[in-house]
Amino acid sequence: MEQEEEKSVRTWSNESYRYPRSSSTRRYLVSALVGVVILYALFFVRLPYFIFMPGTAEEIKPMVTIPKSQGTEQGTLMLTTVRVADANLMSYLVGLVHPYEEIEPKTSVLQKGESEQEYSQRQEYVMLTSQASAIQAAYKEAKVPYHIEHEGVMVLQTVAGLSGEKSLKPGDVLLKADARDIKVSQDLLDALKGKKAGDTVAISFKRNKVEQQATLALGTLPQQAGETGTPRAGIGVVPADMQSVKAESADQQVEIKAGEIGGPSAGLMFSLEIYNQLIPEDITKGYRIAGTGTIEADGTVGPIGGIQHKIIAADREKADIFFAPKNMTYPDGTKINNYDDAVKRAKQIKTKMKVVEIGTMEEAIKYLADLPPKSEQTTK
């Protein structure tokens, strides 16, 4: 009897020892699982927002090549960028309290019906057109003869539900429609003229430098705002003309390789770098010059977004001068105060960099021409 009681006690004792170990293991597993879920939610779940923050200030000279470049630069011309990141829960929370970060809904950045891939392609395209305008502005200022060559039509966006969406991608370059060469968007429209929904067209296009062919059936295009009459038939792409600027002399031909940088806002700084390589004088005079602004072929400088972030990027790279587009008001009353915003941020970060208001490329060149060389200014 005593032995049976002792055995019973030992058995109960062993069970009581094993039970908490099993319970503890479950608690650890549950805690670990909860931790993984929290970490995943914080860092891997994408929110419908972009985070805008200071990017980089990058020297432009290595991006621009001219066979017969003139002189050397004592200073540096720099383009400035804004970093755009997808928001997760952690970066969103940080952005709410960070003084130099901005949170914007993706819907305020993307065009109607535009995917993020199409947005990236649009930024690449506007960078290419900005570079073409920068080259023209510099050629005109340096009095270099040139001409324009059309190089095809790029697909910026496809329309959901139509054949273009299945066979073409943003970034493809259209070359032919049936037997007609496509040099400009109007060529594509002319090739489809007279066709109706259900008809087909043979499209030749280039993707990643490889030429391909596809036969596409035409569908009914959605009508645009204000458009009336019989709906048109088409393949469902948003086309954009591509062109290159050719100098009459091969020694003065400009080539730009900007890597992954997109958007039109480096136009002014590209034009200044190109101009500086085309003339014997050095417009930098030893200064570190950053800036931003779109550029037209006639040298007009236009407004951009995110200038408050670019000021910080330029200051980090110890720029002496920052060119900012002039404040402007659109006909509908919309105001873009690039210069005021730049000055405000410059004061906030207490930079020694001078912010200069610029309306044209010519104004920027004149401002630099009136400066003494940096070495003389330092001596004084």
C-alpha positions in Angstrom: 0.0 0.0 0.0 2.7 2.4 0.9 4.6 1.5 -2.3 1.4 2.2 -4.4 1.0 5.6 -2.7 4.7 6.4 -3.3 4.3 5.4 -7.0 1.2 7.5 -7.3 3.0 10.5 -5.8 6.0 10.1 -8.1 3.7 9.9 -11.2 1.8 13.0 -10.2 5.1 14.8 -9.5 6.4 13.9 -13.0 3.3 15.2 -14.7 3.3 18.4 -12.7 6.9 18.9 -13.9 6.2 18.2 -17.6 3.1 20.4 -17.8 4.7 23.8 -17.3 7.5 23.0 -19.7 4.9 22.3 -22.5 2.9 25.4 -21.6 6.1 27.5 -21.6 7.0 26.2 -25.0 3.7 27.2 -26.4 4.0 30.6 -24.9 7.4 31.1 -26.5 6.0 29.9 -29.9 3.0 32.2 -29.7 5.3 35.2 -28.6 7.7 34.4 -31.5 4.8 34.2 -34.0 3.3 37.5 -32.7 6.8 39.1 -33.0 7.1 37.9 -36.6 3.7 39.2 -37.5 4.5 42.6 -35.9 7.8 42.8 -37.7 6.2 41.9 -41.0 3.5 44.5 -40.5 6.0 47.2 -39.6 8.5 46.6 -42.4 6.9 44.5 -45.2 3.3 45.6 -45.6 3.2 48.4 -48.2 0.9 51.3 -47.6 -0.7 53.5 -50.4 1.8 56.3 -49.7 5.1 57.6 -50.9 7.7 59.1 -48.5 9.7 62.0 -49.9 13.0 62.9 -48.4 16.4 64.5 -49.3 18.2 62.6 -52.0 21.6 63.3 -53.5 23.7 66.1 -55.0 25.7 64.6 -57.8 28.5 65.9 -59.9 27.2 66.2 -63.5 30.6 66.3 -65.4 31.0 62.4 -65.4 27.5 62.1 -66.9 28.2 64.4 -69.9 30.5 63.5 -72.7 31.6 65.8 -75.6 34.4 64.6 -77.9 36.0 68.0 -78.1 35.3 69.3 -74.6 36.9 72.7 -73.9 39.0 73.5 -70.8 38.7 72.1 -67.3 36.4 72.8 -64.4 37.9 74.3 -61.2 34.6 73.9 -59.4 31.7 71.5 -59.7 28.2 71.7 -61.2 25.7 69.4 -59.3 22.2 68.2 -60.0 20.0 67.5 -56.9 17.5 64.7 -56.3 14.6 63.8 -54.1 14.5 60.3 -52.7 11.0 58.6 -53.0 10.3 55.5 -51.1 7.3 53.2 -50.7 5.8 53.6 -47.3 5.6 50.8 -44.8 4.1 51.2 -41.3 7.5 52.0 -39.7 8.5 54.5 -42.3 5.1 56.1 -42.2 5.3 56.5 -38.4 8.8 58.0 -38.8 7.6 60.3 -41.6 4.8 61.7 -39.4 7.4 63.1 -36.9 10.5 63.7 -39.1 10.9 67.4 -39.8 12.4 66.8 -43.3 10.2 64.0 -44.7 6.9 64.3 -46.4 4.1 61.7 -46.8 1.9 61.9 -49.9 -0.8 59.5 -51.1 0.2 57.6 -54.2 -3.0 58.8 -55.9 -1.6 62.4 -55.8 1.5 61.3 -57.7 0.2 58.7 -60.1 -1.9 59.8 -63.1 -5.4 58.2 -63.5 -5.0 54.6 -64.3 -1.2 54.7 -64.1 0.7 51.9 -62.5 3.9 52.5 -60.6 5.9 50.9 -63.4 4.2 53.3 -65.9 5.0 56.2 -63.5 8.7 55.1 -63.5 8.7 54.9 -67.3 7.1 58.4 -67.5 9.8 59.8 -65.3 12.5 58.2 -67.5 10.8 59.7 -70.6 10.6 63.2 -69.2 14.2 62.9 -68.2 15.1 62.1 -71.8 13.1 65.0 -73.1 14.6 67.3 -70.5 18.1 66.3 -71.6 17.2 67.0 -75.2 15.9 70.5 -74.2 19.1 71.0 -72.1 21.3 70.2 -75.1 19.4 72.6 -77.3 19.5 75.4 -74.8 23.3 74.9 -74.4 23.9 74.7 -78.1 21.9 77.9 -78.6 23.8 79.8 -75.9 27.2 78.5 -77.2 26.1 79.2 -80.8 26.6 75.5 -81.9 24.7 74.5 -85.1 22.4 71.5 -84.6 19.3 69.7 -85.9 16.6 67.5 -84.5 16.1 63.8 -85.5 13.0 61.8 -84.7 13.8 58.3 -83.3 10.4 56.6 -82.9 7.5 56.6 -80.5 7.8 55.2 -76.9 4.9 53.5 -75.1 4.3 55.3 -71.9 1.1 53.6 -70.8 -1.2 50.8 -72.0 -5.0 50.9 -71.7 -6.6 48.0 -69.7 -8.6 45.5 -71.7 -7.1 46.4 -75.1 -4.6 44.4 -77.2 -1.7 46.8 -76.5 -1.8 45.8 -72.8 -1.2 42.1 -73.7 1.6 42.6 -76.2 3.4 45.9 -75.3 5.0 47.2 -72.2 5.9 50.8 -71.0 9.3 51.6 -72.5 8.8 49.7 -75.8 9.6 51.8 -78.9 7.2 51.5 -81.8 9.0 51.2 -85.2 6.3 50.2 -87.8 2.6 49.7 -88.1 1.9 47.4 -91.0 4.3 48.8 -93.7 4.4 52.4 -92.4 7.4 53.6 -90.5 6.6 55.2 -87.1 8.7 58.3 -86.5 6.2 60.4 -84.6 2.9 59.7 -82.9 0.9 61.0 -85.9 2.4 58.2 -88.0 0.7 55.7 -85.8 -2.6 57.5 -86.0 -2.3 57.7 -89.8 -1.6 53.9 -90.0 -4.8 53.1 -88.0 -6.9 55.6 -89.9 -9.9 53.9 -91.5 -9.6 50.8 -89.4 -12.4 49.7 -87.1 -12.7 47.6 -83.9 -11.9 44.0 -84.8 -9.4 44.8 -87.6 -5.7 43.9 -87.0 -2.4 45.7 -87.4 1.1 44.3 -87.5 3.3 46.2 -85.1 7.1 46.1 -85.1 8.7 47.4 -81.9 11.9 47.4 -79.9 12.2 46.2 -76.3 15.6 46.2 -74.5 17.3 46.9 -77.9 15.7 43.7 -79.4 13.3 44.1 -82.3 10.1 42.2 -82.0 6.8 41.8 -84.0 3.2 41.3 -82.9 -0.2 41.3 -84.6 -2.7 43.3 -82.5 -6.5 43.5 -82.8 -8.0 46.9 -82.6 -10.5 47.7 -79.9 -12.8 50.6 -79.0 -10.8 53.3 -77.2 -12.4 55.0 -74.2 -13.5 58.5 -74.9 -11.5 61.3 -73.3 -13.1 64.1 -71.3 -14.9 66.5 -73.7 -14.5 64.0 -76.6 -17.7 63.5 -78.7 -18.7 61.6 -81.8 -18.1 58.0 -82.8 -15.5 56.3 -80.5 -12.2 55.6 -82.2 -10.5 52.2 -82.7 -7.0 51.7 -81.5 -4.5 49.3 -79.9 -4.7 51.0 -76.5 -1.3 52.8 -75.9 -0.3 56.2 -74.7 2.5 57.2 -77.2 5.3 59.7 -76.7 7.6 61.0 -79.4 11.3 60.4 -79.0 13.9 62.7 -80.6 17.6 63.4 -80.4 19.6 66.6 -80.8 22.4 66.3 -83.3 25.3 68.8 -83.6 26.4 69.6 -87.1 30.0 68.8 -86.0 30.6 65.4 -84.5 33.2 66.9 -82.2 30.5 68.8 -80.4 28.0 66.0 -80.1 26.7 65.7 -76.5 26.0 62.3 -74.9 24.3 62.1 -71.5 24.3 59.1 -69.2 22.4 59.8 -66.0 21.9 56.3 -64.8 18.7 55.7 -62.7 17.9 59.4 -62.3 14.5 60.3 -63.6 12.3 63.4 -64.0 12.8 66.7 -65.7 14.2 68.8 -62.8 17.9 68.5 -63.7 17.4 70.4 -67.0 19.0 73.7 -65.9 22.1 72.0 -64.4 22.6 69.8 -67.4 22.5 72.8 -69.7 25.1 74.7 -67.6 27.4 71.7 -67.6 27.1 71.2 -71.4 27.6 74.9 -72.0 30.7 74.9 -69.8 32.2 72.0 -71.8 31.5 73.8 -75.1 33.3 77.0 -74.3 37.0 77.7 -73.4 36.2 79.6 -70.1 35.2 77.9 -66.9 32.0 79.3 -65.6 32.3 77.6 -62.2 35.4 79.6 -61.1 36.1 77.1 -58.4 32.7 77.2 -56.7 30.5 74.2 -55.9 27.3 75.0 -57.7 24.1 73.0 -57.1 20.6 73.7 -58.3 17.4 72.5 -59.9 14.8 73.6 -62.5 13.3 72.3 -65.7 14.7 73.8 -69.0 13.0 74.7 -72.3 14.9 74.7 -75.5 14.9 78.5 -75.4 16.6 78.5 -72.0 13.5 79.3 -69.9 13.7 77.7 -66.4 10.6 76.2 -64.9 9.4 75.1 -61.5 9.9 71.7 -59.9 8.7 69.8 -56.9 10.6 68.9 -53.7 13.0 71.8 -53.6 13.1 71.8 -49.8 14.6 68.3 -49.9 17.1 69.3 -52.6 18.4 72.2 -50.5 19.4 69.7 -47.8 21.0 67.4 -50.3 23.1 70.3 -51.7 24.1 71.5 -48.2 25.3 68.0 -47.4 27.7 68.2 -50.4 28.9 71.6 -49.2 27.6 73.6 -52.2 28.4 77.3 -52.2 25.6 78.3 -54.5 22.1 76.9 -55.2 20.1 77.9 -58.2 16.4 77.9 -57.5 13.6 78.6 -60.1 11.7 81.8 -59.7 8.3 81.9 -57.9 5.5 81.7 -60.5 1.8 81.8 -60.7 -0.2 79.8 -63.3 -3.1 81.3 -65.2 -5.5 79.3 -63.0 -4.1 81.0 -59.9 -1.9 78.1 -58.7 1.3 79.3 -57.1 4.6 77.5 -57.0 7.1 79.3 -54.8 10.3 77.4 -55.5 12.6 80.3 -54.5 10.7 81.1 -51.3 10.5 77.5 -50.2 14.3 77.1 -50.9 15.2 80.1 -48.8 12.9 79.0 -46.0 14.5 75.6 -45.8 18.0 77.1 -46.1 17.3 79.2 -43.0 15.9 76.2 -41.1 19.1 74.2 -41.6 21.3 77.3 -41.2 23.3 76.7 -44.3 26.0 79.1 -45.5 25.0 78.2 -49.1 23.6 81.1 -51.1 20.3 80.6 -52.8 20.0 82.4 -56.1 16.7 83.0 -57.9 16.9 82.0 -61.6 14.4 82.5 -64.5 16.6 81.6 -67.5 19.8 79.8 -68.3 21.2 83.2 -69.4 20.6 84.6 -65.9 22.5 81.8 -64.3 25.5 82.3 -66.6 25.4 86.1 -66.0 25.4 85.5 -62.2 28.4 83.3 -62.4 30.2 85.7 -64.8 29.9 88.5 -62.3 31.4 86.4 -59.5 35.1 86.7 -58.6 37.1 83.5 -58.7 36.6 81.6 -55.4 40.3 81.7 -54.6 40.2 85.6 -54.7 37.1 85.7 -52.6 38.7 83.4 -50.0 41.8 85.7 -49.9 39.8 88.8 -49.3 
